[in-house]
Amino acid sequence: MCDICHKNNATVHLTEIIDDKVVEMHICQKCAQSKTEELNSQPNIVDFLGGLTGLSKTEGNEKTLKCSACGLSYAEFKSKGRLGCEQCYLTFKQQLLPLLKKIHGSCTHYGKTPIGQNKLNSGQEYLKDLQAQLKRAIELEEYEDAAKLRDKIKTIKEV
């Protein structure tokens, strides 16, 4: 039987991931069509990325904000999903920081260090970030994550 209408035989089987949990649905053809329409009405990735910044409150300011080097406006960035040049990062810094934080969980880069840059400082920043994550995990009573972070911090401090 259909999980939605509970009237017709289920002919379509969907698997959705909702809040990190796998949910299986068995639905009839009619309900599948309405589910398809629902999925098609969801925003595309460019709209999603543009909306992550939560800057709709300052849209008037966004419309006039343009990169002085390439002329790209923030509205164009939101629609294309790409910056025009290296100066755009500085021009749109206030809008990009919350976006990067939501996507990557941090605004600090922890990957490879360019030649000539002080690796010690980036390691110290990484350690500080891990300690902040550990504190947050303990506050949220996520003890398994906290234990992993504790072990990671211990390993870094030993090196």
KOLSE-975985 format. One record per residue (C-alpha): residue number from 0; x, z, y. Coordinates in pm, whole numbers. Example, Ala and Ser with C-alpha at 12.3 -4.5 7.8 and 13.67 -1.06 7.14 Angstrom:
2
i,c1,c3,c2
0,1230,780,-450 .
1,1367,714,-106 .
//
This chain:
159
i,c1,c3,c2
0,0,0,0 .
1,104,-63,358 .
2,273,239,524 .
3,118,149,860 .
4,-246,52,802 .
5,-285,202,450 .
6,-533,-79,367 .
7,-347,-386,245 .
8,-86,-438,-24 .
9,274,-418,103 .
10,451,-754,89 .
11,734,-688,334 .
12,994,-416,297 .
13,1188,-307,607 .
14,1483,-76,639 .
15,1541,78,983 .
16,1804,320,1103 .
17,1649,574,1337 .
18,1862,859,1471 .
19,2126,801,1201 .
20,1866,823,924 .
21,1766,535,699 .
22,1389,481,700 .
23,1228,239,456 .
24,890,90,535 .
25,663,-105,305 .
26,413,-303,508 .
27,156,-578,478 .
28,187,-926,629 .
29,-38,-846,927 .
30,155,-531,1021 .
31,484,-719,970 .
32,378,-973,1232 .
33,300,-698,1484 .
34,634,-531,1399 .
35,811,-864,1461 .
36,642,-896,1800 .
37,752,-541,1881 .
38,1114,-621,1791 .
39,1109,-943,1993 .
40,987,-756,2299 .
41,1289,-523,2295 .
42,1558,-591,2561 .
43,1860,-805,2481 .
44,2214,-663,2479 .
45,2293,-766,2837 .
46,1983,-584,2961 .
47,2077,-289,2741 .
48,2431,-268,2879 .
49,2308,-308,3234 .
50,2050,-35,3180 .
51,2297,212,3032 .
52,2440,288,3373 .
53,2108,433,3485 .
54,2165,296,3832 .
55,1817,167,3896 .
56,1788,440,4162 .
57,2061,268,4367 .
58,1955,-91,4313 .
59,1947,-166,4686 .
60,2315,-77,4704 .
61,2395,-279,4390 .
62,2256,-602,4530 .
63,2505,-604,4817 .
64,2805,-484,4612 .
65,3050,-773,4553 .
66,3407,-803,4437 .
67,3632,-896,4730 .
68,3865,-1100,4507 .
69,3632,-1319,4299 .
70,3296,-1270,4474 .
71,3114,-1147,4162 .
72,2815,-929,4248 .
73,2714,-629,4042 .
74,2381,-798,3967 .
75,2573,-1095,3821 .
76,2783,-858,3608 .
77,2466,-696,3473 .
78,2317,-1033,3382 .
79,2635,-1182,3230 .
80,2785,-866,3083 .
81,3137,-971,3195 .
82,3356,-893,3492 .
83,3521,-1171,3688 .
84,3870,-1035,3756 .
85,4087,-723,3751 .
86,3970,-626,4102 .
87,3612,-597,3969 .
88,3714,-281,3780 .
89,3801,-113,4110 .
90,3506,-257,4300 .
91,3248,-149,4040 .
92,3428,171,3934 .
93,3136,401,4021 .
94,2897,189,3815 .
95,3136,128,3523 .
96,3246,488,3457 .
97,2906,613,3334 .
98,2863,292,3133 .
99,3201,334,2961 .
100,3131,700,2894 .
101,2802,617,2721 .
102,2946,331,2517 .
103,3282,480,2415 .
104,3223,853,2462 .
105,3510,877,2708 .
106,3655,705,3012 .
107,4011,773,2899 .
108,4207,523,2692 .
109,4383,666,2385 .
110,4510,349,2225 .
111,4855,196,2253 .
112,5054,287,2561 .
113,5205,5,2771 .
114,5585,-14,2784 .
115,5719,211,3059 .
116,5418,443,3072 .
117,5474,810,2996 .
118,5344,860,2641 .
119,5367,1239,2673 .
120,5094,1251,2939 .
121,4855,1037,2737 .
122,4915,1262,2434 .
123,4844,1571,2640 .
124,4526,1414,2775 .
125,4420,1329,2420 .
126,4483,1689,2312 .
127,4277,1822,2605 .
128,3995,1587,2513 .
129,4005,1701,2149 .
130,3993,2065,2260 .
131,3691,1988,2480 .
132,3522,1814,2186 .
133,3599,2117,1966 .
134,3444,2352,2220 .
135,3135,2131,2244 .
136,3102,2109,1862 .
137,3115,2489,1838 .
138,2851,2524,2111 .
139,2626,2283,1921 .
140,2698,2468,1596 .
141,2839,2152,1436 .
142,3089,2345,1229 .
143,3198,2062,999 .
144,3292,1847,1299 .
145,3456,2149,1460 .
146,3670,2209,1152 .
147,3785,1845,1149 .
148,3871,1863,1519 .
149,4054,2195,1467 .
150,4264,2041,1191 .
151,4338,1736,1403 .
152,4449,1955,1695 .
153,4667,2162,1463 .
154,4834,1847,1325 .
155,4904,1715,1675 .
156,5049,2046,1791 .
157,5282,2060,1487 .
158,5434,1719,1574 .
//
